[in-house]
Amino acid sequence: MTQESNQVVLEIIRVLTIITFVYVFGHIIAYLSSQLIEKTVDRFFGKISTAILISSSSTSKNRNTHVRREIKSRSKNIYRDNALFSSAVRGLFHTPNFPIYVLVYIIGVFGYFDTRVPHSSLLEAQKKYKKHICAEDLTTDVKWFKPLEYFVINRIPSAVPRMYNYLVIAGLFRSLSFVFLSSCWWVIIYLLAHTKYGTWPLPGEDLIGDGVGVMELFALSSASVFSLMAYLKFQRRYAEEAILALAYWNEGDDCPSTMSIIQAPNNSVHISG
């Protein structure tokens, strides 16, 4: 009886250890993916709110021009923002994906800047934003989305479940993009080791060689870019859901009397048509 009890205790401890390890490891992956995936996108493309503003005020013909202009502008501001080292580290981490990034840049498949929010709805959201949250226009150089997000979560709870679903899916794909990209670096290390020592960490003679390593690298890089695009898509939908919820919110449902209006500078720039 005592032996069986000890076995049960050991199994419980083992299960708890595994759960704790998975929990901690998941948080580590989430943190690293935030630093190396999300912040890289923010640096070179801008926040998702910036992407929505650019997309809503441009057409399909000139959107790629706006996107390339935004990338060049933000790249030039790296030194001004004292972000040279962090940007270099994040850019270096994405090196395995560069061939696909260059191809996407040349072709112009910028789904990140393809919003579903009509310009009229964005203007309606701005009207309510200025009335209830902060007396500022929604522009690319104003940090307006966090206050809007906070307002929607606390005052329009019916929109929160849809927003949360998009946020969870976006976080999953962000972590997957990080995992696949990290795997690319392991394959690169294996390729270098095979070139120098003739060894390859795969079983079977038919699966040894640089050719297999290159195919693995391409497959993992493609999976990383696909996951990155999916992350951007659902992250954009999360922000769009918040903006549309505010735009079509019936003010009579919940009067935000406790919200104070912060006066903005007189030189605010309006959303351009």
N, C-alpha and C positions, 0 to 999 in steps of 0.2 A: 504493500500500500504506500509506504513511504517512497519507494523507488518510482512508482507511477506518479506520485505528487511532484517529485523532483523533476520528472520528465515533462510534466505539464508546465511547471514554472519555467523550465529551460525553453520550451516552445514559445511561451508567452514573451519571454525576454528576447528571443530571436525575432519574433514578429515585430515587436516594438522597436527593436534595433533597425530592422529593415525599413519600417515606416519612417523612423527618424532620419535614416540615411537618405531615403528618397525625398523627404521633405526638405532637408538641408541642401541636397544636391540640386533639387528643382529650383530653390531660391538662388543658388550660385549661377545656374544656367540663365535664369531670368535676369539676374543683375548683369552678367557678362553680355548677354544679348542686348540688353538696354544700352550698355556703354558702347558696344562695337557695331550694332546694327541700327538701332533707333537713332542714336546721336550722330551716326555717320549720315543717315538720311537727312536729319535736321540741319546738319552743317552744309551739305552740298545742294539740297533741294529746298530746305526751309521746313517749318512746321506744317502740319497738315492743314491748319487754318490758312497759311499762306498759299498752299496749293489750291484750296477751294476758292480763294479770292481771285487768283490768276485765272483759274479755269472758268469761273462764272462770268468773268468780264472779257473773255476772248472767244474766238471762233475756232472751229476745227482747222481752218486754214492757217491761222497765225499762232495757234497754241504752241507748236513746237518752237517757233521763234521766241516766244515769251519764255518758254522753259529753258532754252539754251542761254538766253540772256540772264536768267535768274541764276543758273549754275555758274556762269562765268563771274557774275557779280559777287556771289557768295564765296567763290574760291578766292577772289581778289581780297576779300575782307578777312581772310584767315590771319594774316599778319597783324592787321589793325586790331583784331579782337584778341590778340595774344593767344591764339589757339594753334600755333604752328606745330608744337610737339604732339598734342592730342590728335590733331587732324592727320599728321603723318603716321602715327601709330594705327589709327583707324583705317586710313587709306591702305597701309601696308597689309593689314589683316585681310582686306578685300582683294588682294592681288590675284588670287586664283580665279576670281570672277571677272577680271578686267576684260578679257576677250568678248564675253557676252555683254558686258556693260557698254563697250565701244560699239558693238553691233546695234544694240538698242538705241544708243545715242545717234548713230548715223541714220538708222531707219526712222526713228522718231516715234517709237511705240511708248509713249509716256502715259500709261494708264493712271499714274499717280495724280495727274493734273486733269482728269476727266471726271468732273463732279456731276452729280444728279441734281444739285440745288440750282434752280433757275435764278437768274439775276434778280427778278422781281421778288422772289422769296427771300433772297439775301438782303435786299433793301428793306423788306418788311421786318426781318429779324433785327436789322440795324436800328430801325425806328423804335422797337420795343427795348432794345439794348440801351439806347441812349435815354429812354424814358425811365427805365426801372433799375438799371445796373450802373452804367457809367456814361457820362456825357462825352463820349468819344466816338469817332467814326471807326468802322471796321477797316483797317488798313494793314498792309504787310509789315509795317514798322511799329505796330501797337500790339501789346500782349493782351488780346481781348478774349481769347477762347476760354481760358481757365475761369474767369468770372462768369462767362455765359454758361459753362458746364456746371459750375456750382449752383447757379440760379436754377437751371433746368432740373438738376437732381433733387433740389429741395422744394421747388415750387410746381414742377410738372412731373409727378411720380409715375404717371401712366407711360411716359417715354423711357423710363429707366430700364425696365426688363429688356427691351430691344437694344438699347445702348449697351447694356452689360453683356448680352450675347455676342455682339460684334467685338467688344473689348476682349472677351475671353478667347474667341477664335483668333483675333489678331495677335494676342500674346502667344498662343500656341504656334502659329506660323513664324513668328519672330524667333522663338526658341529653336524651331526646326531649321530655320535659315542659318542660325549660329552653329548648330550641331553639324549640319552638312558642310558648312564652310570650314569649321575646325577639322573635319575629316579630310577635307582637301589638303590641308597642311600635313596631316599624317601621311597621306599618299605621296606628297612631294618628298617628305623625309625618307619614305621607303624607296622611292625612285633614286634618290641620291645614294642611299645605302647600297642599293642593287648595282648602281653604276660603279661604286668603289669596291664593294666586297662580293658582289655576285649573289647576294642572298635576297630572298623575297618572303615576307611573312604570310604566305598563302600555301595551303596544302596542295599537293599534286604537281607533277612535273609540267602538265599542260597549262597550268595557271601561273607560270613563272616568266617574268620578262617585263621589259620597259613598255611594250605595247599594251599589255593588260593594265599596267599602272596608268598610262595615259587615258585609256578608256574609262577606268575607274574615276580618274580626276575629272574628266568631262562629264560623266554621269552625276557625280557629287556636286560639281559646280552648277550644272543645270538644275538639280534639285534645290540647291541653295537659292538660286535666282528665282525659281518658281515659288518657293516659300516666301521669299522676300516680296515678290509681287502680290502674293495672297495677303501677306501682312499689311502691305500698304493699302490694298483694297478694303479690307475690313476695318482698318484704322480710319480710313477716310469715311466709311459708312457710319462709324461711331460718331465722328464729328458732324457729319451731315444730319444724322438723326437728332442731335442736340440742336442744331441750327434750325431745322424744320419744325421741331417741337416748339421752339420759341416763336418762330414766324407765325405759326397757326394756333398759338395758345390763346384761349379765350380769357381775357384779363378778368372777367367777372367771376371765374371759377376760384381764383385765389388772389386776393389783393395783397401785393407785396409792400405793405405799409412800413415794414421794418427795414426795407432796403434803402440805403442812402445813395444819393447821386453825387458822384465825384466830378467836379468841374475839370474839363479838359482844356489844354492850351487852345488859343484861337487859331492856330495855324494847322489844324488837323486837315488831313487830305481825305476827300470823299472817295467812295468807291467809283471807279471810272467805268463808263459803259462801254 
